[in-house]
Amino acid sequence: MLSELHRRVFLHNAKEAGKLARKGGTTLIYEVGQIVLFAILFKNRLSVEATRLPCRILTVVKGAYTLLSQHSPLKGRH
């Protein structure tokens, strides 16, 4: 009985770990000077504003990007 329970728990945990791995997907790596679309969350914008903002990557430091929009550099690293 106990070994059957352990087997079922192991199978369930393996299935959930597979779901988490698929949810993350592949990580994209961008280069300096590349144009990207920066997604703006709904809570940070008005309903009539654009959902994405085209930006150019200025610098890359430890996986964090400094972005430049058409109007000015974005504050912070994303």
Protein Blocks (a to p, Z undefined) as FASTA:
>chain_A
ZZmmmmmmmmmmmmmmmmmmmmnopaddddehiacdddddfklpcfkbcfbdcdddfbdc
ehiacdddfkbccedjZZ
